[in-house]
Amino acid sequence: MMTAMVQLIDGRALVEASGNISKETIRTIAACGVDLISVGRLTHSVQALDISLQLV
């Protein structure tokens, strides 16, 4: 369906894919011909790292 929509738009607008993007699905999504891929998982699933600096 995504490939069909990209073909329907036919370069008249940038096409972005987002939502449920993972390392397992990104190649298939890119092959559909979209211009941009948003991967929110990079930021909303990250765990914080404590790198505080203490001065004595």
N, CA, C and O atoms as a Tripos MOL2 file, in Angstrom:
@<TRIPOS>MOLECULE
protein
  224   223    56     0     0
PROTEIN
NO_CHARGES

@<TRIPOS>ATOM
      1 N           0.8320   -1.1800    0.0000 N.3       1 MET1
      2 CA          0.0000    0.0000    0.0000 C.3       1 MET1
      3 C           0.8890    1.2600    0.0000 C.2       1 MET1
      4 O           0.5900    2.2340   -0.6910 O.2       1 MET1
      5 N           1.9730    1.2300    0.7740 N.am      2 MET2
      6 CA          2.8500    2.3890    0.8440 C.3       2 MET2
      7 C           3.4800    2.6790   -0.5190 C.2       2 MET2
      8 O           3.5610    3.8350   -0.9350 O.2       2 MET2
      9 N           3.9200    1.6400   -1.2070 N.am      3 THR3
     10 CA          4.4960    1.8120   -2.5430 C.3       3 THR3
     11 C           3.4790    2.4230   -3.4910 C.2       3 THR3
     12 O           3.8220    3.3020   -4.2830 O.2       3 THR3
     13 N           2.2450    1.9770   -3.4230 N.am      4 ALA4
     14 CA          1.1900    2.5150   -4.2830 C.3       4 ALA4
     15 C           0.9620    3.9970   -4.0090 C.2       4 ALA4
     16 O           0.7530    4.7740   -4.9410 O.2       4 ALA4
     17 N           1.0000    4.3910   -2.7500 N.am      5 MET5
     18 CA          0.7930    5.8010   -2.4100 C.3       5 MET5
     19 C           1.9600    6.6680   -2.8830 C.2       5 MET5
     20 O           1.7560    7.7870   -3.3550 O.2       5 MET5
     21 N           3.1820    6.1500   -2.7540 N.am      6 VAL6
     22 CA          4.3540    6.8830   -3.2440 C.3       6 VAL6
     23 C           4.2310    7.0780   -4.7540 C.2       6 VAL6
     24 O           4.5270    8.1580   -5.2660 O.2       6 VAL6
     25 N           3.8030    6.0560   -5.4560 N.am      7 GLN7
     26 CA          3.6160    6.1670   -6.9010 C.3       7 GLN7
     27 C           2.5020    7.1450   -7.2470 C.2       7 GLN7
     28 O           2.6160    7.8900   -8.2200 O.2       7 GLN7
     29 N           1.4410    7.1530   -6.4750 N.am      8 LEU8
     30 CA          0.3290    8.0720   -6.7040 C.3       8 LEU8
     31 C           0.7750    9.5220   -6.5220 C.2       8 LEU8
     32 O           0.3690   10.3910   -7.2940 O.2       8 LEU8
     33 N           1.5880    9.7900   -5.5330 N.am      9 ILE9
     34 CA          2.0940   11.1490   -5.2750 C.3       9 ILE9
     35 C           3.0610   11.5730   -6.3760 C.2       9 ILE9
     36 O           3.1130   12.7470   -6.7420 O.2       9 ILE9
     37 N           3.8270   10.6160   -6.9040 N.am     10 ASP10
     38 CA          4.6610   10.8160   -8.0940 C.3      10 ASP10
     39 C           5.5900   12.0270   -8.0100 C.2      10 ASP10
     40 O           5.7230   12.7860   -8.9700 O.2      10 ASP10
     41 N           6.2280   12.1990   -6.8540 N.am     11 GLY11
     42 CA          7.2230   13.2590   -6.7180 C.3      11 GLY11
     43 C           6.6730   14.6560   -6.5250 C.2      11 GLY11
     44 O           7.4490   15.6100   -6.4760 O.2      11 GLY11
     45 N           5.3730   14.8140   -6.4140 N.am     12 ARG12
     46 CA          4.7810   16.1480   -6.2360 C.3      12 ARG12
     47 C           4.9160   16.6640   -4.8130 C.2      12 ARG12
     48 O           4.6610   17.8390   -4.5500 O.2      12 ARG12
     49 N           5.3150   15.7920   -3.8970 N.am     13 ALA13
     50 CA          5.5130   16.1650   -2.4950 C.3      13 ALA13
     51 C           6.4980   15.2010   -1.8760 C.2      13 ALA13
     52 O           6.6650   14.0790   -2.3540 O.2      13 ALA13
     53 N           7.1540   15.6390   -0.8050 N.am     14 LEU14
     54 CA          8.0050   14.7290   -0.0450 C.3      14 LEU14
     55 C           7.1210   13.7480    0.7150 C.2      14 LEU14
     56 O           6.0830   14.1270    1.2570 O.2      14 LEU14
     57 N           7.5320   12.5030    0.7510 N.am     15 VAL15
     58 CA          6.7620   11.4720    1.4400 C.3      15 VAL15
     59 C           7.5880   10.9630    2.6160 C.2      15 VAL15
     60 O           8.7350   10.5480    2.4550 O.2      15 VAL15
     61 N           6.9830   11.0030    3.7950 N.am     16 GLU16
     62 CA          7.6590   10.5580    5.0190 C.3      16 GLU16
     63 C           6.9240    9.3610    5.6050 C.2      16 GLU16
     64 O           5.6950    9.3430    5.6830 O.2      16 GLU16
     65 N           7.6920    8.3690    6.0130 N.am     17 ALA17
     66 CA          7.1260    7.2230    6.7250 C.3      17 ALA17
     67 C           7.5220    7.3480    8.1900 C.2      17 ALA17
     68 O           8.6710    7.6630    8.5000 O.2      17 ALA17
     69 N           6.5800    7.1020    9.0870 N.am     18 SER18
     70 CA          6.8840    7.1340   10.5140 C.3      18 SER18
     71 C           5.9220    6.2090   11.2390 C.2      18 SER18
     72 O           4.8400    5.8920   10.7460 O.2      18 SER18
     73 N           6.3400    5.7900   12.4050 N.am     19 GLY19
     74 CA          5.4940    4.9120   13.2070 C.3      19 GLY19
     75 C           5.8620    3.4590   13.0250 C.2      19 GLY19
     76 O           5.8610    2.9410   11.9080 O.2      19 GLY19
     77 N           6.1730    2.8150   14.1090 N.am     20 ASN20
     78 CA          6.5070    1.3970   14.1220 C.3      20 ASN20
     79 C           7.7120    1.0700   13.2360 C.2      20 ASN20
     80 O           7.7620    0.0040   12.6220 O.2      20 ASN20
     81 N           8.6760    1.9810   13.1700 N.am     21 ILE21
     82 CA          9.8970    1.7680   12.4020 C.3      21 ILE21
     83 C          10.9200    1.0940   13.3140 C.2      21 ILE21
     84 O          11.1500    1.5390   14.4380 O.2      21 ILE21
     85 N          11.5170    0.0390   12.8270 N.am     22 SER22
     86 CA         12.5430   -0.6650   13.6030 C.3      22 SER22
     87 C          13.6670   -1.0740   12.6540 C.2      22 SER22
     88 O          13.5490   -0.9240   11.4380 O.2      22 SER22
     89 N          14.7500   -1.5870   13.2160 N.am     23 LYS23
     90 CA         15.8510   -2.0310   12.3560 C.3      23 LYS23
     91 C          15.4230   -3.1980   11.4800 C.2      23 LYS23
     92 O          16.0330   -3.4460   10.4410 O.2      23 LYS23
     93 N          14.3890   -3.9130   11.8820 N.am     24 GLU24
     94 CA         13.8860   -5.0200   11.0800 C.3      24 GLU24
     95 C          13.0150   -4.5560    9.9110 C.2      24 GLU24
     96 O          12.9310   -5.2500    8.8970 O.2      24 GLU24
     97 N          12.3670   -3.4000   10.0350 N.am     25 THR25
     98 CA         11.4250   -2.9480    9.0040 C.3      25 THR25
     99 C          11.9460   -1.8070    8.1320 C.2      25 THR25
    100 O          11.3430   -1.5030    7.1020 O.2      25 THR25
    101 N          13.0400   -1.1760    8.5180 N.am     26 ILE26
    102 CA         13.4600    0.0550    7.8360 C.3      26 ILE26
    103 C          13.8430   -0.1770    6.3750 C.2      26 ILE26
    104 O          13.5380    0.6620    5.5280 O.2      26 ILE26
    105 N          14.5000   -1.2870    6.0580 N.am     27 ARG27
    106 CA         14.8760   -1.5520    4.6580 C.3      27 ARG27
    107 C          13.6420   -1.7350    3.7690 C.2      27 ARG27
    108 O          13.5930   -1.2190    2.6520 O.2      27 ARG27
    109 N          12.6730   -2.4550    4.2580 N.am     28 THR28
    110 CA         11.4470   -2.6740    3.4890 C.3      28 THR28
    111 C          10.7200   -1.3590    3.2590 C.2      28 THR28
    112 O          10.2090   -1.1090    2.1670 O.2      28 THR28
    113 N          10.6730   -0.5250    4.2770 N.am     29 ILE29
    114 CA         10.0110    0.7680    4.1530 C.3      29 ILE29
    115 C          10.7680    1.6620    3.1760 C.2      29 ILE29
    116 O          10.1500    2.3260    2.3430 O.2      29 ILE29
    117 N          12.0970    1.6870    3.2650 N.am     30 ALA30
    118 CA         12.9010    2.4920    2.3370 C.3      30 ALA30
    119 C          12.6910    2.0340    0.8960 C.2      30 ALA30
    120 O          12.6720    2.8580   -0.0180 O.2      30 ALA30
    121 N          12.5340    0.7350    0.6860 N.am     31 ALA31
    122 CA         12.3360    0.1980   -0.6590 C.3      31 ALA31
    123 C          11.0160    0.6390   -1.2840 C.2      31 ALA31
    124 O          10.8320    0.5140   -2.4950 O.2      31 ALA31
    125 N          10.1040    1.1490   -0.4760 N.am     32 CYS32
    126 CA          8.8220    1.6420   -0.9930 C.3      32 CYS32
    127 C           8.9770    2.9530   -1.7510 C.2      32 CYS32
    128 O           8.0740    3.3620   -2.4800 O.2      32 CYS32
    129 N          10.1270    3.6190   -1.5800 N.am     33 GLY33
    130 CA         10.3710    4.8550   -2.3130 C.3      33 GLY33
    131 C          10.0930    6.1200   -1.5340 C.2      33 GLY33
    132 O          10.0860    7.2040   -2.1170 O.2      33 GLY33
    133 N           9.8630    6.0200   -0.2350 N.am     34 VAL34
    134 CA          9.6280    7.2280    0.5610 C.3      34 VAL34
    135 C          10.8800    8.1020    0.5690 C.2      34 VAL34
    136 O          11.9910    7.6080    0.3790 O.2      34 VAL34
    137 N          10.6930    9.4000    0.7890 N.am     35 ASP35
    138 CA         11.8140   10.3330    0.8170 C.3      35 ASP35
    139 C          12.4550   10.4190    2.1970 C.2      35 ASP35
    140 O          13.6690   10.5850    2.3120 O.2      35 ASP35
    141 N          11.6470   10.3070    3.2340 N.am     36 LEU36
    142 CA         12.1150   10.4660    4.6090 C.3      36 LEU36
    143 C          11.5530    9.3480    5.4770 C.2      36 LEU36
    144 O          10.4470    8.8570    5.2510 O.2      36 LEU36
    145 N          12.3450    8.9570    6.4790 N.am     37 ILE37
    146 CA         11.8810    7.9680    7.4560 C.3      37 ILE37
    147 C          12.1610    8.5240    8.8440 C.2      37 ILE37
    148 O          13.3070    8.8360    9.1670 O.2      37 ILE37
    149 N          11.1310    8.6510    9.6640 N.am     38 SER38
    150 CA         11.2730    9.1200   11.0400 C.3      38 SER38
    151 C          11.3020    7.9260   11.9770 C.2      38 SER38
    152 O          10.4680    7.0250   11.8870 O.2      38 SER38
    153 N          12.2760    7.9330   12.8760 N.am     39 VAL39
    154 CA         12.4160    6.8330   13.8250 C.3      39 VAL39
    155 C          12.3770    7.4070   15.2360 C.2      39 VAL39
    156 O          13.4250    7.7270   15.7970 O.2      39 VAL39
    157 N          11.2000    7.5430   15.8140 N.am     40 GLY40
    158 CA         11.0310    8.0830   17.1560 C.3      40 GLY40
    159 C          11.5920    7.1750   18.2280 C.2      40 GLY40
    160 O          11.9330    7.6270   19.3210 O.2      40 GLY40
    161 N          11.6870    5.8990   17.9170 N.am     41 ARG41
    162 CA         12.2080    4.9130   18.8700 C.3      41 ARG41
    163 C          13.6130    5.3000   19.3430 C.2      41 ARG41
    164 O          14.0170    4.9250   20.4430 O.2      41 ARG41
    165 N          14.3570    6.0430   18.5230 N.am     42 LEU42
    166 CA         15.7120    6.4510   18.8860 C.3      42 LEU42
    167 C          15.7220    7.3330   20.1270 C.2      42 LEU42
    168 O          16.6740    7.2940   20.9060 O.2      42 LEU42
    169 N          14.6730    8.1270   20.3180 N.am     43 THR43
    170 CA         14.6560    9.0570   21.4420 C.3      43 THR43
    171 C          13.7040    8.6640   22.5620 C.2      43 THR43
    172 O          14.0240    8.8800   23.7300 O.2      43 THR43
    173 N          12.5530    8.0990   22.2480 N.am     44 HIS44
    174 CA         11.5930    7.8270   23.3260 C.3      44 HIS44
    175 C          11.8520    6.5230   24.0640 C.2      44 HIS44
    176 O          11.2250    6.2810   25.0960 O.2      44 HIS44
    177 N          12.7420    5.6840   23.5820 N.am     45 SER45
    178 CA         13.0210    4.4200   24.2650 C.3      45 SER45
    179 C          14.4140    4.3760   24.8780 C.2      45 SER45
    180 O          14.8400    3.3370   25.3820 O.2      45 SER45
    181 N          15.1070    5.4740   24.8370 N.am     46 VAL46
    182 CA         16.4850    5.5100   25.3280 C.3      46 VAL46
    183 C          16.5040    5.5800   26.8600 C.2      46 VAL46
    184 O          15.6160    6.1770   27.4680 O.2      46 VAL46
    185 N          17.5090    4.9730   27.4750 N.am     47 GLN47
    186 CA         17.6690    5.0640   28.9210 C.3      47 GLN47
    187 C          18.7280    6.1110   29.2220 C.2      47 GLN47
    188 O          19.7290    6.2130   28.5130 O.2      47 GLN47
    189 N          18.5070    6.8860   30.2730 N.am     48 ALA48
    190 CA         19.4400    7.9490   30.6530 C.3      48 ALA48
    191 C          20.7370    7.3590   31.1950 C.2      48 ALA48
    192 O          20.7490    6.2880   31.8020 O.2      48 ALA48
    193 N          21.8230    8.0810   30.9610 N.am     49 LEU49
    194 CA         23.1350    7.7020   31.4670 C.3      49 LEU49
    195 C          23.6130    8.8110   32.3970 C.2      49 LEU49
    196 O          23.6650    9.9740   31.9970 O.2      49 LEU49
    197 N          23.9570    8.4680   33.6220 N.am     50 ASP50
    198 CA         24.4010    9.4530   34.6000 C.3      50 ASP50
    199 C          25.8850    9.7300   34.3730 C.2      50 ASP50
    200 O          26.7260    8.8690   34.6320 O.2      50 ASP50
    201 N          26.2030   10.9200   33.8930 N.am     51 ILE51
    202 CA         27.6100   11.2970   33.6650 C.3      51 ILE51
    203 C          27.9050   12.6070   34.4080 C.2      51 ILE51
    204 O          28.4900   13.5310   33.8440 O.2      51 ILE51
    205 N          27.4990   12.6720   35.6560 N.am     52 SER52
    206 CA         27.6620   13.8840   36.4420 C.3      52 SER52
    207 C          29.1400   14.1690   36.7290 C.2      52 SER52
    208 O          29.9710   13.2610   36.7300 O.2      52 SER52
    209 N          29.4460   15.4310   36.9680 N.am     53 LEU53
    210 CA         30.8030   15.8600   37.2880 C.3      53 LEU53
    211 C          30.7800   16.4560   38.6760 C.2      53 LEU53
    212 O          29.9930   17.3590   38.9580 O.2      53 LEU53
    213 N          31.6410   15.9540   39.5460 N.am     54 GLN54
    214 CA         31.7130   16.4700   40.9070 C.3      54 GLN54
    215 C          33.0710   17.1330   41.1150 C.2      54 GLN54
    216 O          34.1140   16.5300   40.8640 O.2      54 GLN54
    217 N          33.0430   18.3850   41.5790 N.am     55 LEU55
    218 CA         34.2810   19.1170   41.8620 C.3      55 LEU55
    219 C          34.5610   19.0840   43.3540 C.2      55 LEU55
    220 O          33.6490   19.2410   44.1650 O.2      55 LEU55
    221 N          35.8070   18.8810   43.7110 N.am     56 VAL56
    222 CA         36.1990   18.8210   45.1280 C.3      56 VAL56
    223 C          36.9170   20.0900   45.4940 C.2      56 VAL56
    224 O          37.3360   20.2540   46.6390 O.2      56 VAL56
@<TRIPOS>BOND
     1     1     2 1
     2     2     3 1
     3     3     4 2
     4     3     5 am
     5     5     6 1
     6     6     7 1
     7     7     8 2
     8     7     9 am
     9     9    10 1
    10    10    11 1
    11    11    12 2
    12    11    13 am
    13    13    14 1
    14    14    15 1
    15    15    16 2
    16    15    17 am
    17    17    18 1
    18    18    19 1
    19    19    20 2
    20    19    21 am
    21    21    22 1
    22    22    23 1
    23    23    24 2
    24    23    25 am
    25    25    26 1
    26    26    27 1
    27    27    28 2
    28    27    29 am
    29    29    30 1
    30    30    31 1
    31    31    32 2
    32    31    33 am
    33    33    34 1
    34    34    35 1
    35    35    36 2
    36    35    37 am
    37    37    38 1
    38    38    39 1
    39    39    40 2
    40    39    41 am
    41    41    42 1
    42    42    43 1
    43    43    44 2
    44    43    45 am
    45    45    46 1
    46    46    47 1
    47    47    48 2
    48    47    49 am
    49    49    50 1
    50    50    51 1
    51    51    52 2
    52    51    53 am
    53    53    54 1
    54    54    55 1
    55    55    56 2
    56    55    57 am
    57    57    58 1
    58    58    59 1
    59    59    60 2
    60    59    61 am
    61    61    62 1
    62    62    63 1
    63    63    64 2
    64    63    65 am
    65    65    66 1
    66    66    67 1
    67    67    68 2
    68    67    69 am
    69    69    70 1
    70    70    71 1
    71    71    72 2
    72    71    73 am
    73    73    74 1
    74    74    75 1
    75    75    76 2
    76    75    77 am
    77    77    78 1
    78    78    79 1
    79    79    80 2
    80    79    81 am
    81    81    82 1
    82    82    83 1
    83    83    84 2
    84    83    85 am
    85    85    86 1
    86    86    87 1
    87    87    88 2
    88    87    89 am
    89    89    90 1
    90    90    91 1
    91    91    92 2
    92    91    93 am
    93    93    94 1
    94    94    95 1
    95    95    96 2
    96    95    97 am
    97    97    98 1
    98    98    99 1
    99    99   100 2
   100    99   101 am
   101   101   102 1
   102   102   103 1
   103   103   104 2
   104   103   105 am
   105   105   106 1
   106   106   107 1
   107   107   108 2
   108   107   109 am
   109   109   110 1
   110   110   111 1
   111   111   112 2
   112   111   113 am
   113   113   114 1
   114   114   115 1
   115   115   116 2
   116   115   117 am
   117   117   118 1
   118   118   119 1
   119   119   120 2
   120   119   121 am
   121   121   122 1
   122   122   123 1
   123   123   124 2
   124   123   125 am
   125   125   126 1
   126   126   127 1
   127   127   128 2
   128   127   129 am
   129   129   130 1
   130   130   131 1
   131   131   132 2
   132   131   133 am
   133   133   134 1
   134   134   135 1
   135   135   136 2
   136   135   137 am
   137   137   138 1
   138   138   139 1
   139   139   140 2
   140   139   141 am
   141   141   142 1
   142   142   143 1
   143   143   144 2
   144   143   145 am
   145   145   146 1
   146   146   147 1
   147   147   148 2
   148   147   149 am
   149   149   150 1
   150   150   151 1
   151   151   152 2
   152   151   153 am
   153   153   154 1
   154   154   155 1
   155   155   156 2
   156   155   157 am
   157   157   158 1
   158   158   159 1
   159   159   160 2
   160   159   161 am
   161   161   162 1
   162   162   163 1
   163   163   164 2
   164   163   165 am
   165   165   166 1
   166   166   167 1
   167   167   168 2
   168   167   169 am
   169   169   170 1
   170   170   171 1
   171   171   172 2
   172   171   173 am
   173   173   174 1
   174   174   175 1
   175   175   176 2
   176   175   177 am
   177   177   178 1
   178   178   179 1
   179   179   180 2
   180   179   181 am
   181   181   182 1
   182   182   183 1
   183   183   184 2
   184   183   185 am
   185   185   186 1
   186   186   187 1
   187   187   188 2
   188   187   189 am
   189   189   190 1
   190   190   191 1
   191   191   192 2
   192   191   193 am
   193   193   194 1
   194   194   195 1
   195   195   196 2
   196   195   197 am
   197   197   198 1
   198   198   199 1
   199   199   200 2
   200   199   201 am
   201   201   202 1
   202   202   203 1
   203   203   204 2
   204   203   205 am
   205   205   206 1
   206   206   207 1
   207   207   208 2
   208   207   209 am
   209   209   210 1
   210   210   211 1
   211   211   212 2
   212   211   213 am
   213   213   214 1
   214   214   215 1
   215   215   216 2
   216   215   217 am
   217   217   218 1
   218   218   219 1
   219   219   220 2
   220   219   221 am
   221   221   222 1
   222   222   223 1
   223   223   224 2
@<TRIPOS>SUBSTRUCTURE
     1 MET1         2 RESIDUE 1 A MET
     2 MET2         6 RESIDUE 1 A MET
     3 THR3        10 RESIDUE 1 A THR
     4 ALA4        14 RESIDUE 1 A ALA
     5 MET5        18 RESIDUE 1 A MET
     6 VAL6        22 RESIDUE 1 A VAL
     7 GLN7        26 RESIDUE 1 A GLN
     8 LEU8        30 RESIDUE 1 A LEU
     9 ILE9        34 RESIDUE 1 A ILE
    10 ASP10       38 RESIDUE 1 A ASP
    11 GLY11       42 RESIDUE 1 A GLY
    12 ARG12       46 RESIDUE 1 A ARG
    13 ALA13       50 RESIDUE 1 A ALA
    14 LEU14       54 RESIDUE 1 A LEU
    15 VAL15       58 RESIDUE 1 A VAL
    16 GLU16       62 RESIDUE 1 A GLU
    17 ALA17       66 RESIDUE 1 A ALA
    18 SER18       70 RESIDUE 1 A SER
    19 GLY19       74 RESIDUE 1 A GLY
    20 ASN20       78 RESIDUE 1 A ASN
    21 ILE21       82 RESIDUE 1 A ILE
    22 SER22       86 RESIDUE 1 A SER
    23 LYS23       90 RESIDUE 1 A LYS
    24 GLU24       94 RESIDUE 1 A GLU
    25 THR25       98 RESIDUE 1 A THR
    26 ILE26      102 RESIDUE 1 A ILE
    27 ARG27      106 RESIDUE 1 A ARG
    28 THR28      110 RESIDUE 1 A THR
    29 ILE29      114 RESIDUE 1 A ILE
    30 ALA30      118 RESIDUE 1 A ALA
    31 ALA31      122 RESIDUE 1 A ALA
    32 CYS32      126 RESIDUE 1 A CYS
    33 GLY33      130 RESIDUE 1 A GLY
    34 VAL34      134 RESIDUE 1 A VAL
    35 ASP35      138 RESIDUE 1 A ASP
    36 LEU36      142 RESIDUE 1 A LEU
    37 ILE37      146 RESIDUE 1 A ILE
    38 SER38      150 RESIDUE 1 A SER
    39 VAL39      154 RESIDUE 1 A VAL
    40 GLY40      158 RESIDUE 1 A GLY
    41 ARG41      162 RESIDUE 1 A ARG
    42 LEU42      166 RESIDUE 1 A LEU
    43 THR43      170 RESIDUE 1 A THR
    44 HIS44      174 RESIDUE 1 A HIS
    45 SER45      178 RESIDUE 1 A SER
    46 VAL46      182 RESIDUE 1 A VAL
    47 GLN47      186 RESIDUE 1 A GLN
    48 ALA48      190 RESIDUE 1 A ALA
    49 LEU49      194 RESIDUE 1 A LEU
    50 ASP50      198 RESIDUE 1 A ASP
    51 ILE51      202 RESIDUE 1 A ILE
    52 SER52      206 RESIDUE 1 A SER
    53 LEU53      210 RESIDUE 1 A LEU
    54 GLN54      214 RESIDUE 1 A GLN
    55 LEU55      218 RESIDUE 1 A LEU
    56 VAL56      222 RESIDUE 1 A VAL
